[in-house]
Amino acid sequence: MDRRPTDPPAEPHRPQELFDWFFRDRRSGRIVVAQFPNLALGLWLGTIVLRQFVEAGTTARDILDWAGWLALGWWSVDELLRGLNPWRRLLGLAGCAVVVVGIATRIGP
């Protein structure tokens, strides 16, 4: 029986099989490490840029900061649940950790 390129290997023994399993899009069969940012990640990147022009300690900056955390959280959960491959899901998990730590630091004592 022939294995399709989108099927994960039963037991990845060779480095190429492990690489394919970790980075290959299960739907298209292409290697996917990064993509053009989607809406959530684009919003988060936008808040990063806008922060440079808004004074710290102001209400506008607080709103911008929270909008950034919300956008990054949205992207992270989406990648964790619907990522194209294990690499993208791992990025989503890392993003979730960054959001949790960032918010905990912000609201902590």
MARMARZA-172299 format. One record per residue (C-alpha): residue in three letters; x, y, z. Coordinates in Angstrom, 1 decimal. Example, Ala and Ser with C-alpha at 12.3 -4.5 7.8 and 13.67 -1.06 7.14 Angstrom:
# MARMARZA-172299
@code->ALA	u->12.3	v->-4.5	w->7.8;
@code->SER	u->13.7	v->-1.1	w->7.1;
# end
This chain:
# MARMARZA-172299
@code->MET	u->0.0	v->0.0	w->0.0;
@code->ASP	u->1.4	v->3.4	w->-1.0;
@code->ARG	u->1.5	v->6.1	w->1.6;
@code->ARG	u->0.2	v->9.5	w->0.6;
@code->PRO	u->2.4	v->12.6	w->1.2;
@code->THR	u->-0.2	v->14.0	w->3.6;
@code->ASP	u->-0.3	v->10.9	w->5.8;
@code->PRO	u->2.0	v->11.0	w->8.9;
@code->PRO	u->4.5	v->8.3	w->9.1;
@code->ALA	u->3.6	v->5.4	w->11.4;
@code->GLU	u->7.0	v->5.6	w->13.2;
@code->PRO	u->9.3	v->8.4	w->12.1;
@code->HIS	u->12.7	v->6.8	w->12.0;
@code->ARG	u->14.6	v->8.9	w->9.6;
@code->PRO	u->15.2	v->12.7	w->10.1;
@code->GLN	u->13.3	v->13.5	w->6.8;
@code->GLU	u->10.2	v->11.6	w->8.0;
@code->LEU	u->10.3	v->13.4	w->11.3;
@code->PHE	u->10.7	v->16.8	w->9.6;
@code->ASP	u->7.8	v->16.0	w->7.2;
@code->TRP	u->5.6	v->15.0	w->10.1;
@code->PHE	u->6.4	v->18.1	w->12.1;
@code->PHE	u->6.2	v->20.8	w->9.3;
@code->ARG	u->4.0	v->19.3	w->6.6;
@code->ASP	u->0.5	v->20.7	w->6.1;
@code->ARG	u->-1.8	v->17.7	w->6.3;
@code->ARG	u->-4.2	v->19.1	w->3.7;
@code->SER	u->-2.0	v->20.5	w->1.0;
@code->GLY	u->1.1	v->18.4	w->1.6;
@code->ARG	u->3.3	v->21.5	w->1.5;
@code->ILE	u->6.0	v->22.4	w->4.2;
@code->VAL	u->4.6	v->25.2	w->6.3;
@code->VAL	u->6.8	v->26.9	w->8.8;
@code->ALA	u->5.2	v->30.4	w->8.7;
@code->GLN	u->2.5	v->32.1	w->6.7;
@code->PHE	u->1.4	v->35.7	w->6.1;
@code->PRO	u->-0.2	v->36.8	w->9.3;
@code->ASN	u->-4.0	v->36.3	w->9.6;
@code->LEU	u->-6.3	v->38.9	w->11.1;
@code->ALA	u->-5.6	v->38.1	w->14.7;
@code->LEU	u->-1.8	v->38.2	w->14.4;
@code->GLY	u->-2.1	v->41.3	w->12.1;
@code->LEU	u->-4.0	v->43.1	w->14.9;
@code->TRP	u->-1.5	v->42.1	w->17.5;
@code->LEU	u->1.4	v->43.3	w->15.3;
@code->GLY	u->-0.6	v->46.6	w->14.7;
@code->THR	u->-0.8	v->47.1	w->18.5;
@code->ILE	u->2.9	v->46.6	w->18.8;
@code->VAL	u->3.5	v->49.4	w->16.2;
@code->LEU	u->0.9	v->51.7	w->17.7;
@code->ARG	u->2.4	v->51.4	w->21.2;
@code->GLN	u->5.4	v->53.3	w->20.0;
@code->PHE	u->3.2	v->56.4	w->19.5;
@code->VAL	u->1.1	v->56.2	w->22.7;
@code->GLU	u->2.4	v->57.4	w->26.0;
@code->ALA	u->2.7	v->54.7	w->28.7;
@code->GLY	u->0.4	v->55.0	w->31.7;
@code->THR	u->-2.5	v->56.5	w->29.7;
@code->THR	u->-6.0	v->55.0	w->29.2;
@code->ALA	u->-5.3	v->54.8	w->25.5;
@code->ARG	u->-2.2	v->52.8	w->26.1;
@code->ASP	u->-4.0	v->50.5	w->28.5;
@code->ILE	u->-6.7	v->49.8	w->25.9;
@code->LEU	u->-4.0	v->49.2	w->23.3;
@code->ASP	u->-2.2	v->46.8	w->25.6;
@code->TRP	u->-5.3	v->44.8	w->26.4;
@code->ALA	u->-6.3	v->44.8	w->22.7;
@code->GLY	u->-2.8	v->43.4	w->21.9;
@code->TRP	u->-3.2	v->40.6	w->24.6;
@code->LEU	u->-6.6	v->39.7	w->23.3;
@code->ALA	u->-5.5	v->39.5	w->19.7;
@code->LEU	u->-2.4	v->37.4	w->20.6;
@code->GLY	u->-4.6	v->35.2	w->22.7;
@code->TRP	u->-7.1	v->34.8	w->19.8;
@code->TRP	u->-4.3	v->33.8	w->17.4;
@code->SER	u->-2.6	v->31.5	w->19.9;
@code->VAL	u->-5.8	v->29.5	w->20.7;
@code->ASP	u->-6.7	v->29.3	w->17.0;
@code->GLU	u->-3.2	v->27.9	w->16.2;
@code->LEU	u->-3.3	v->25.5	w->19.1;
@code->LEU	u->-6.7	v->24.1	w->18.0;
@code->ARG	u->-6.5	v->24.4	w->14.3;
@code->GLY	u->-2.8	v->24.6	w->13.4;
@code->LEU	u->-1.8	v->23.0	w->10.1;
@code->ASN	u->0.9	v->20.9	w->11.6;
@code->PRO	u->2.6	v->20.1	w->15.0;
@code->TRP	u->5.0	v->23.0	w->14.6;
@code->ARG	u->2.1	v->25.5	w->14.2;
@code->ARG	u->0.3	v->24.0	w->17.2;
@code->LEU	u->3.5	v->24.2	w->19.3;
@code->LEU	u->3.7	v->27.9	w->18.3;
@code->GLY	u->0.1	v->28.3	w->19.5;
@code->LEU	u->0.9	v->26.7	w->22.8;
@code->ALA	u->3.9	v->29.0	w->23.2;
@code->GLY	u->1.7	v->32.0	w->22.4;
@code->CYS	u->-0.8	v->30.9	w->25.0;
@code->ALA	u->1.9	v->30.7	w->27.6;
@code->VAL	u->3.2	v->34.2	w->26.7;
@code->VAL	u->-0.4	v->35.6	w->27.0;
@code->VAL	u->-1.0	v->33.9	w->30.4;
@code->VAL	u->2.4	v->35.1	w->31.8;
@code->GLY	u->1.9	v->38.6	w->30.3;
@code->ILE	u->-1.6	v->39.1	w->31.7;
@code->ALA	u->-0.6	v->37.6	w->35.1;
@code->THR	u->2.3	v->40.0	w->35.3;
@code->ARG	u->0.1	v->42.9	w->34.3;
@code->ILE	u->-2.6	v->42.2	w->36.9;
@code->GLY	u->-0.3	v->40.7	w->39.6;
@code->PRO	u->0.5	v->42.3	w->42.9;
# end
